[in-house]
Amino acid sequence: MNDNLSPIVLFVYARPEHTQRTLAALAANAEASESELYVYADAPRNAKDQAQVVAVHQLLTGITGFGKVSVIEREHNYGLAQISNIMDSA
């Protein structure tokens, strides 16, 4: 891995097609194989989002093309508002 490269952080939720395209685009970059990728995957907000969130989480198990991949899957829905509050208090 190249210490001169900034890590890549990707937040995903319930859009498997967008997630797949984003991962493919990121992996196509010349420096991807030397980069760290951190993916934060929130839990479903409600039953309606369950299937899409599960589909996104399944995509995350097969990520390749990066120097290092860390996937953080939440057991409970944090939502962007709660994350924003956490970051504001830091």
N, C-alpha and C positions, 0 to 999 in steps of 0.2 A: 504494500500500500504506500501511497505517496503522502507524506505528512504535510506537503504544501497545498494539498487540495482541501477545500472545505467539505464537511460532510453534507449529504443530501438528506433532507427531512421531508417526508411525504405523509400527509394526513388523509386517510380514506374513510369512507362510510358505506354507503349503499348504492354505489354506481360501479358495478363490475366492468362494464365496457370502458368507462372512462379510466378506471384503474389499470386495466390491461394496456390501453393505448399509452397511458402516462409511463408505465413501467417500460414498455417497449421503446418509447422515445428517449427515456433516460438511459437505458442500456445501450442505445445506439451511439451515445457520445463516446468520443475517443478515450476519455479519461475514466469511463465507468468502471473498467476492470481494476482500477487503482483507487476507487472511491468507496467510502462507507455510506451505506443507505440505511436510514432509520425510518421505519414505517409505523405510524400510530393508527391503529384500527379501533374505532369506538364500537361498543356493543349496541344492539338495536334499541331505539327509543321506544318502540311499540311493536306489537305483533305484525302490523302491516309491513314493517321494514325488515322483518326477520329473514326472509328468503334472500333478499338482495344483500344483506350484510353477510350472511353465511357464504354466499357466492364470492364476495370480495375476500373474505377470510381464506377461502379455499385457494384463490389465486396467489395469496401471499406465501403459501407453502412451497411453491416452486420457483421462487425468484432466483434467477441466475444472471451472471454478467457483471457483477460488482465485486470489489475486493472483499467486502464484508457486508453482511445484511443482518440487521436486528429488527425483529418484528415485535411490537408491543401491542398485544390484543387486550382490550379492556373487558372485564367481566360485567361491568355496569356501564350504562351510558353516561359519559361525562358531559357531552354537549359542548359546543363552542363557548357558550356563556360562562360555564363553570371553569373551563380552561382559561378564559380571559381573566376571570377573577383571581385564579391561582397565580397567573403571571403578573398581574398588577400588584399583588401583595409581596412578590419576591424582591 
